[in-house]
Amino acid sequence: MAHSRTEKSKVPASQKKRNRTNEDDDEPDSSKLSSRVQCAEQKISPKQLEQKVSEVIQYILTVDQKKIPIKKSDISKNVLKDHRYLINTVMKMVTKKMNEVFGMDLVEIDSKLHSFILVNKIPNAGEALADSANKKLGLLMILLSIIFMKGGVLKCAKLWYVLKKFGIDQSTHHIVFGDVKKLIMEEFVRQKYLQCSRVPHTDVPEFEFRWGARAECEVPKMKVLEFTAKMYRNAPTDWSSQYKEAVEAQS
């Protein structure tokens, strides 16, 4: 009888094999991905890896010329291709090289879409926006200063009202800026300098503007306040709440 009980407690080898197979199928996705990454890394030499890093950097610099956010998925699809499982390794190397060689930070602005922008680390980069020679960026500086001085958010109608004082009318083709409405509501928004969102709970569609993710990263609030003070021939400290916010943003 004891012999019979022992036989019943044994698990057939074929069953054990099936159990192991099922356990393998239940392996977490992260582990599987890690294994695939290791396999991919074994199939590429250090020289090839450096080449991929250089290609990604060139791609990022090219896309950034249009001031459009760079998507991780696009890098995998358009640059890495068959080596797309190296994306995390390559992006770490790219981020380090962009910082050390170009003096630029690769900043993630959308964790869901995994999109990035390049931010110049040079402290005086914000001054370029105030350069009157660059007309579009001069207009952008005016927009950012208006929004900042109004508490960080401004309704669309109010923005156009203020811009009219600068001789800029959305219904009129501007001699320098051309289609101003398209420039502000499409180009600057697409480039993430501005954020435009609909005001909730309104019968008639209303929109409001805020600083976009790129502006938050690239443009020092103190530079904007100094720009505004210069326009009005005042001192930055004349606006106490904005000055306090600008100082806090520097720390």
Backbone hydrogen bonds in HBPLUS format (Angstrom, degrees):
<---DONOR---> <-ACCEPTOR-->    atom                        ^
c    i                          cat <-CA-CA->   ^        H-A-AA   ^      H-
h    n   atom  resd res      DA  || num        DHA   H-A  angle D-A-AA Bond
n    s   type  num  typ     dist DA aas  dist angle  dist       angle   num
A0005-ARG N   A0001-MET O   3.05 MM   4  6.41 155.6  2.11 150.6 156.1     1
A0006-THR N   A0002-ALA O   3.06 MM   4  6.30 155.4  2.12 147.9 154.3     2
A0007-GLU N   A0003-HIS O   3.15 MM   4  6.41 154.0  2.22 145.7 151.9     3
A0008-LYS N   A0004-SER O   3.12 MM   4  6.42 152.4  2.20 146.6 153.7     4
A0009-SER N   A0005-ARG O   3.15 MM   4  6.40 141.4  2.30 143.7 153.3     5
A0010-LYS N   A0007-GLU O   3.31 MM   3  5.47 149.0  2.41 100.3 109.0     6
A0015-GLN N   A0012-PRO O   3.06 MM   3  5.25 122.7  2.40  99.7 113.8     7
A0016-LYS N   A0012-PRO O   3.05 MM   4  6.46 153.7  2.13 149.5 157.2     8
A0017-LYS N   A0013-ALA O   2.96 MM   4  6.24 154.6  2.02 148.1 154.9     9
A0018-ARG N   A0014-SER O   3.00 MM   4  6.30 152.7  2.08 141.0 148.1    10
A0019-ASN N   A0015-GLN O   2.87 MM   4  6.16 154.8  1.93 149.4 156.6    11
A0020-ARG N   A0016-LYS O   2.90 MM   4  6.21 156.6  1.96 149.7 155.7    12
A0021-THR N   A0017-LYS O   2.96 MM   4  6.23 152.7  2.03 145.3 153.1    13
A0022-ASN N   A0018-ARG O   2.88 MM   4  6.18 156.4  1.94 149.7 155.9    14
A0023-GLU N   A0019-ASN O   2.91 MM   4  6.17 153.9  1.97 147.8 155.2    15
A0024-ASP N   A0020-ARG O   2.93 MM   4  6.19 151.2  2.01 144.7 152.5    16
A0025-ASP N   A0021-THR O   2.96 MM   4  6.28 148.2  2.07 144.1 153.0    17
A0026-ASP N   A0022-ASN O   3.06 MM   4  6.36 133.8  2.29 138.9 151.1    18
A0026-ASP N   A0023-GLU O   3.09 MM   3  5.06 129.6  2.36  92.8 106.4    19
A0027-GLU N   A0024-ASP O   3.12 MM   3  5.24 162.9  2.15 107.8 111.4    20
A0031-SER N   A0028-PRO O   3.10 MM   3  5.44 126.5  2.40 104.6 117.1    21
A0032-LYS N   A0028-PRO O   3.19 MM   4  6.60 158.4  2.24 150.5 156.6    22
A0033-LEU N   A0029-ASP O   2.81 MM   4  6.05 162.9  1.84 156.0 160.9    23
A0034-SER N   A0030-SER O   2.89 MM   4  6.04 155.2  1.95 141.0 148.1    24
A0035-SER N   A0031-SER O   2.96 MM   4  6.20 154.3  2.03 146.2 152.7    25
A0036-ARG N   A0032-LYS O   2.97 MM   4  6.28 154.6  2.04 148.6 155.7    26
A0037-VAL N   A0033-LEU O   2.86 MM   4  6.14 151.5  1.95 149.9 158.2    27
A0038-GLN N   A0034-SER O   2.99 MM   4  6.26 160.2  2.03 148.6 153.3    28
A0039-CYS N   A0035-SER O   3.01 MM   4  6.28 154.7  2.07 145.4 152.3    29
A0040-ALA N   A0036-ARG O   2.87 MM   4  6.11 155.0  1.93 145.1 152.3    30
A0041-GLU N   A0037-VAL O   2.81 MM   4  6.09 157.2  1.86 154.1 160.3    31
A0042-GLN N   A0038-GLN O   3.07 MM   4  6.26 142.6  2.21 140.4 149.8    32
A0043-LYS N   A0040-ALA O   3.06 MM   3  5.24 143.2  2.20 101.2 112.0    33
A0044-ILE N   A0041-GLU O   3.38 MM   3  5.45 167.7  2.40 104.9 107.5    34
A0048-GLN N   A0045-SER O   3.05 MM   3  5.11 114.8  2.49  98.3 113.8    35
A0049-LEU N   A0045-SER O   2.89 MM   4  6.19 153.1  1.97 154.0 162.6    36
A0050-GLU N   A0046-PRO O   2.99 MM   4  6.23 156.7  2.04 146.4 151.6    37
A0051-GLN N   A0047-LYS O   3.02 MM   4  6.28 148.0  2.13 140.4 149.5    38
A0052-LYS N   A0048-GLN O   2.95 MM   4  6.27 150.9  2.04 145.3 152.6    39
A0053-VAL N   A0049-LEU O   2.99 MM   4  6.30 152.0  2.07 146.6 154.5    40
A0054-SER N   A0050-GLU O   2.98 MM   4  6.27 158.2  2.03 148.2 153.3    41
A0055-GLU N   A0051-GLN O   2.95 MM   4  6.22 154.4  2.01 146.8 154.1    42
A0056-VAL N   A0052-LYS O   2.94 MM   4  6.17 155.1  2.01 148.0 154.3    43
A0057-ILE N   A0053-VAL O   2.99 MM   4  6.25 156.5  2.05 148.8 155.3    44
A0058-GLN N   A0054-SER O   3.01 MM   4  6.26 160.9  2.05 149.6 154.0    45
A0059-TYR N   A0055-GLU O   2.99 MM   4  6.19 153.1  2.06 142.8 150.5    46
A0060-ILE N   A0056-VAL O   2.87 MM   4  6.12 160.8  1.91 152.4 157.2    47
A0061-LEU N   A0057-ILE O   2.95 MM   4  6.16 164.6  1.98 154.0 157.7    48
A0062-THR N   A0058-GLN O   3.01 MM   4  6.13 150.6  2.10 142.4 150.3    49
A0063-VAL N   A0059-TYR O   2.96 MM   4  6.21 167.9  1.98 155.8 158.3    50
A0064-ASP N   A0060-ILE O   2.88 MM   4  5.95 155.4  1.94 148.0 155.5    51
A0065-GLN N   A0062-THR O   3.27 MM   3  5.51 145.8  2.40 101.3 110.5    52
A0066-LYS N   A0063-VAL O   3.12 MM   3  5.85 151.6  2.20 117.3 123.7    53
A0067-LYS N   A0064-ASP O   2.80 MM   3  4.68 153.2  1.87 102.2 111.0    54
A0070-ILE N   A0116-PHE O   2.72 MM  46  4.97 162.5  1.75 150.7 152.5    55
A0116-PHE N   A0070-ILE O   2.69 MM  46  4.97 154.8  1.75 138.3 146.5    56
A0074-ASP N   A0071-LYS O   3.13 MM   3  5.27 126.3  2.43  97.6 110.8    57
A0075-ILE N   A0071-LYS O   3.21 MM   4  6.62 148.8  2.31 146.0 154.3    58
A0072-LYS N   A0114-HIS O   2.97 MM  42  5.68 158.1  2.02 154.8 161.4    59
A0076-SER N   A0072-LYS O   3.09 MM   4  6.44 159.6  2.13 151.2 156.1    60
A0077-LYS N   A0073-SER O   2.97 MM   4  6.14 158.7  2.02 143.0 149.2    61
A0078-ASN N   A0074-ASP O   2.76 MM   4  5.68 168.2  1.77 149.5 153.6    62
A0079-VAL N   A0075-ILE O   2.94 MM   4  5.27 149.5  2.03 134.2 141.4    63
A0080-LEU N   A0075-ILE O   3.07 MM   5  6.45 162.0  2.10 152.4 157.9    64
A0081-LYS N   A0076-SER O   2.74 MM   5  5.66 140.8  1.89 150.1 160.1    65
A0083-HIS N   A0080-LEU O   2.87 MM   3  4.99 169.8  1.88 128.7 126.8    66
A0084-ARG N   A0081-LYS O   3.10 MM   3  5.29 139.9  2.27 124.8 120.5    67
A0086-LEU N   A0083-HIS O   2.92 MM   3  5.68 161.6  1.95 124.0 128.5    68
A0087-ILE N   A0084-ARG O   3.13 MM   3  5.45 158.6  2.17 116.5 117.7    69
A0090-VAL N   A0086-LEU O   2.85 MM   4  5.96 172.0  1.85 169.5 172.3    70
A0091-MET N   A0087-ILE O   2.86 MM   4  5.92 160.6  1.89 148.7 154.5    71
A0092-LYS N   A0088-ASN O   3.15 MM   4  6.28 151.5  2.23 142.1 148.3    72
A0093-MET N   A0089-THR O   3.26 MM   4  6.55 157.5  2.31 145.4 151.0    73
A0094-VAL N   A0090-VAL O   2.79 MM   4  6.02 155.6  1.85 153.8 161.9    74
A0095-THR N   A0091-MET O   2.88 MM   4  5.94 164.0  1.91 145.2 149.4    75
A0096-LYS N   A0092-LYS O   3.15 MM   4  6.30 158.2  2.20 141.9 147.5    76
A0097-LYS N   A0093-MET O   2.99 MM   4  6.18 160.4  2.03 146.6 152.0    77
A0098-MET N   A0094-VAL O   2.82 MM   4  5.96 163.0  1.84 157.2 162.0    78
A0099-ASN N   A0095-THR O   3.14 MM   4  6.21 149.6  2.24 139.0 146.7    79
A0100-GLU N   A0096-LYS O   2.98 MM   4  6.20 164.8  2.00 150.4 154.3    80
A0101-VAL N   A0097-LYS O   2.80 MM   4  5.55 165.2  1.82 149.6 154.8    81
A0102-PHE N   A0098-MET O   3.18 MM   4  5.07 132.9  2.41 110.3 123.5    82
A0104-MET N   A0098-MET O   3.03 MM   6  5.51 175.9  2.03 134.8 134.1    83
A0121-LYS N   A0103-GLY O   3.03 MM  18  5.74 163.1  2.05 157.0 157.5    84
A0105-ASP N   A0119-VAL O   2.80 MM  14  5.08 164.4  1.82 151.2 153.0    85
A0119-VAL N   A0105-ASP O   2.82 MM  14  5.08 158.1  1.87 149.9 156.9    86
A0107-VAL N   A0117-ILE O   2.90 MM  10  5.44 162.0  1.94 168.7 166.3    87
A0117-ILE N   A0107-VAL O   2.92 MM  10  5.44 147.5  2.03 143.5 153.0    88
A0109-ILE N   A0115-SER O   2.93 MM   6  6.01 156.4  1.99 148.7 156.4    89
A0114-HIS N   A0110-ASP O   2.76 MM   4  5.46 121.7  2.10 137.8 154.1    90
A0115-SER N   A0110-ASP O   3.23 MM   5  5.34 147.4  2.35 134.7 143.3    91
A0125-ALA N   A0122-ILE O   3.02 MM   3  5.46 159.2  2.07 127.1 127.0    92
A0127-GLU N   A0124-ASN O   2.96 MM   3  5.49 148.2  2.07 113.6 122.5    93
A0128-ALA N   A0125-ALA O   3.11 MM   3  5.74 150.1  2.20 114.2 121.5    94
A0129-LEU N   A0126-GLY O   3.11 MM   3  5.63 144.5  2.25 110.1 118.5    95
A0130-ALA N   A0127-GLU O   2.98 MM   3  5.34 139.5  2.15 106.4 117.5    96
A0131-ASP N   A0128-ALA O   3.19 MM   3  5.24 160.6  2.23 103.3 109.1    97
A0134-ASN N   A0131-ASP O   3.09 MM   3  5.82 151.2  2.18 118.1 124.6    98
A0138-GLY N   A0134-ASN O   2.88 MM   4  6.06 139.2  2.05 147.2 160.2    99
A0139-LEU N   A0135-LYS O   2.96 MM   4  6.29 151.7  2.04 149.7 155.9   100
A0140-LEU N   A0136-LYS O   2.93 MM   4  6.26 154.8  1.99 143.9 151.6   101
A0141-MET N   A0137-LEU O   2.91 MM   4  6.08 149.8  2.00 138.7 146.2   102
A0142-ILE N   A0138-GLY O   3.17 MM   4  6.48 147.5  2.28 139.4 147.5   103
A0142-ILE N   A0139-LEU O   3.07 MM   3  5.08 117.9  2.48  94.6 109.8   104
A0143-LEU N   A0139-LEU O   2.96 MM   4  6.33 158.5  2.01 152.8 158.5   105
A0144-LEU N   A0140-LEU O   2.88 MM   4  6.15 167.3  1.90 157.7 160.3   106
A0145-SER N   A0141-MET O   2.97 MM   4  6.06 152.2  2.05 141.2 149.0   107
A0146-ILE N   A0142-ILE O   2.94 MM   4  6.17 156.6  2.00 149.9 155.9   108
A0147-ILE N   A0143-LEU O   3.06 MM   4  6.31 168.4  2.07 154.6 157.1   109
A0148-PHE N   A0144-LEU O   2.91 MM   4  6.00 160.1  1.95 144.7 150.9   110
A0149-MET N   A0145-SER O   2.89 MM   4  5.95 163.3  1.92 148.4 152.9   111
A0150-LYS N   A0146-ILE O   3.09 MM   4  6.20 129.3  2.35 138.3 150.9   112
A0150-LYS N   A0147-ILE O   3.23 MM   3  5.17 135.8  2.43  93.7 105.9   113
A0152-GLY N   A0147-ILE O   2.82 MM   5  5.13 149.5  1.91 156.0 150.3   114
A0151-GLY N   A0148-PHE O   3.22 MM   3  5.48 153.6  2.30 114.1 113.4   115
A0154-LEU N   A0209-PHE O   3.01 MM  55  5.25 151.8  2.10 143.4 151.5   116
A0209-PHE N   A0154-LEU O   2.69 MM  55  5.25 165.8  1.71 152.3 153.1   117
A0158-LYS N   A0155-LYS O   3.10 MM   3  5.36 118.2  2.50 102.7 117.2   118
A0159-LEU N   A0155-LYS O   2.99 MM   4  6.32 151.5  2.08 152.7 161.7   119
A0156-CYS N   A0207-PHE O   2.68 MM  51  5.39 167.0  1.70 152.4 148.1   120
A0160-TRP N   A0156-CYS O   3.06 MM   4  6.43 161.7  2.10 158.1 161.1   121
A0161-TYR N   A0157-ALA O   3.07 MM   4  6.25 147.2  2.18 139.1 148.6   122
A0162-VAL N   A0158-LYS O   3.02 MM   4  6.30 156.2  2.07 149.0 153.8   123
A0163-LEU N   A0159-LEU O   2.92 MM   4  6.17 161.0  1.96 151.8 157.7   124
A0164-LYS N   A0160-TRP O   3.06 MM   4  6.15 139.3  2.23 139.8 148.6   125
A0165-LYS N   A0162-VAL O   3.04 MM   3  5.54 142.2  2.19 109.6 119.3   126
A0166-PHE N   A0163-LEU O   2.83 MM   3  5.15 145.4  1.95 105.9 117.0   127
A0168-ILE N   A0163-LEU O   3.08 MM   5  5.31 160.0  2.12 136.7 135.3   128
A0167-GLY N   A0164-LYS O   2.96 MM   3  4.92 158.9  2.01 105.3 109.1   129
A0172-THR N   A0169-ASP O   3.13 MM   3  5.40 163.0  2.16 111.0 116.3   130
A0174-HIS N   A0178-GLY O   2.93 MM   4  4.57 156.8  1.98 138.7 131.0   131
A0178-GLY N   A0174-HIS O   2.89 MM   4  4.57 140.6  2.05 120.4 126.9   132
A0183-LEU N   A0179-ASP O   3.01 MM   4  6.25 157.2  2.07 149.9 157.1   133
A0184-ILE N   A0180-VAL O   2.93 MM   4  6.11 164.8  1.95 155.7 158.2   134
A0185-MET N   A0181-LYS O   2.88 MM   4  5.81 163.7  1.91 150.3 154.6   135
A0186-GLU N   A0182-LYS O   2.95 MM   4  5.22 140.1  2.11 130.4 137.8   136
A0187-GLU N   A0182-LYS O   3.17 MM   5  6.67 157.7  2.23 151.6 158.3   137
A0188-PHE N   A0183-LEU O   2.95 MM   5  6.26 161.4  1.99 162.9 168.1   138
A0190-ARG N   A0186-GLU O   2.77 MM   4  5.81 158.9  1.82 148.1 154.6   139
A0191-GLN N   A0187-GLU O   2.96 MM   4  6.12 150.1  2.05 148.2 156.4   140
A0193-TYR N   A0188-PHE O   2.95 MM   5  5.35 146.5  2.06 167.9 169.6   141
A0194-LEU N   A0188-PHE O   3.22 MM   6  5.69 153.3  2.29 124.2 122.9   142
A0192-LYS N   A0189-VAL O   3.00 MM   3  5.01 155.4  2.06 103.0 110.5   143
A0214-ARG N   A0192-LYS O   2.83 MM  22  5.19 140.9  1.98 137.8 144.8   144
A0212-GLY N   A0193-TYR O   2.83 MM  19  4.45 157.8  1.88 117.9 110.6   145
A0195-GLN N   A0210-ARG O   2.89 MM  15  5.09 161.0  1.93 145.0 143.7   146
A0210-ARG N   A0195-GLN O   2.92 MM  15  5.09 145.2  2.04 144.2 153.6   147
A0197-SER N   A0208-GLU O   3.08 MM  11  5.63 162.3  2.11 156.7 161.2   148
A0208-GLU N   A0197-SER O   2.90 MM  11  5.63 156.3  1.96 156.8 163.9   149
A0199-VAL N   A0206-GLU O   2.75 MM   7  5.41 167.1  1.76 140.0 144.0   150
A0216-GLU N   A0212-GLY O   3.04 MM   4  6.33 159.7  2.08 154.4 160.3   151
A0217-CYS N   A0213-ALA O   3.16 MM   4  6.37 143.2  2.31 139.1 148.0   152
A0217-CYS N   A0214-ARG O   3.15 MM   3  5.15 123.5  2.48  93.9 108.0   153
A0218-GLU N   A0214-ARG O   2.81 MM   4  5.92 158.0  1.86 155.6 162.1   154
A0219-VAL N   A0215-ALA O   2.89 MM   4  5.20 160.8  1.92 138.6 144.5   155
A0223-LYS N   A0220-PRO O   3.06 MM   3  5.35 126.0  2.36 103.3 116.3   156
A0224-VAL N   A0220-PRO O   3.26 MM   4  6.68 151.7  2.34 146.9 154.8   157
A0225-LEU N   A0221-LYS O   2.92 MM   4  6.21 156.0  1.98 148.6 155.0   158
A0226-GLU N   A0222-MET O   2.87 MM   4  6.07 157.6  1.92 146.7 153.0   159
A0227-PHE N   A0223-LYS O   2.88 MM   4  6.02 149.6  1.97 140.4 149.1   160
A0228-THR N   A0224-VAL O   2.95 MM   4  6.22 156.2  2.01 146.9 152.7   161
A0229-ALA N   A0225-LEU O   2.86 MM   4  6.07 162.6  1.89 150.5 155.7   162
A0230-LYS N   A0226-GLU O   2.95 MM   4  6.09 149.9  2.05 142.3 150.0   163
A0231-MET N   A0227-PHE O   3.14 MM   4  6.44 149.7  2.24 142.2 149.9   164
A0232-TYR N   A0228-THR O   3.09 MM   4  6.41 153.8  2.16 151.9 158.6   165
A0233-ARG N   A0229-ALA O   2.75 MM   4  5.60 105.7  2.30 135.1 153.2   166
A0234-ASN N   A0229-ALA O   2.81 MM   5  4.78 159.3  1.86 139.4 144.3   167
A0238-ASP N   A0235-ALA O   2.90 MM   3  5.49 163.8  1.93 120.8 126.3   168
A0239-TRP N   A0236-PRO O   3.28 MM   3  6.11 167.6  2.30 120.1 123.0   169
A0243-TYR N   A0239-TRP O   2.86 MM   4  5.91 154.3  1.92 155.1 163.7   170
A0244-LYS N   A0240-SER O   2.93 MM   4  6.09 156.9  1.99 146.5 152.4   171
A0245-GLU N   A0241-SER O   3.05 MM   4  6.28 158.4  2.10 143.9 149.5   172
A0246-ALA N   A0242-GLN O   2.89 MM   4  6.09 155.1  1.96 146.6 153.5   173
A0247-VAL N   A0243-TYR O   2.94 MM   4  6.16 155.9  2.00 149.7 155.7   174
A0248-GLU N   A0244-LYS O   2.98 MM   4  6.19 161.6  2.02 149.0 154.2   175
A0249-ALA N   A0245-GLU O   2.97 MM   4  6.14 144.6  2.10 141.5 151.0   176
A0250-GLN N   A0247-VAL O   3.09 MM   3  5.26 139.3  2.26  99.8 111.4   177
A0251-SER N   A0248-GLU O   3.27 MM   3  5.42 140.5  2.43  99.3 109.3   178
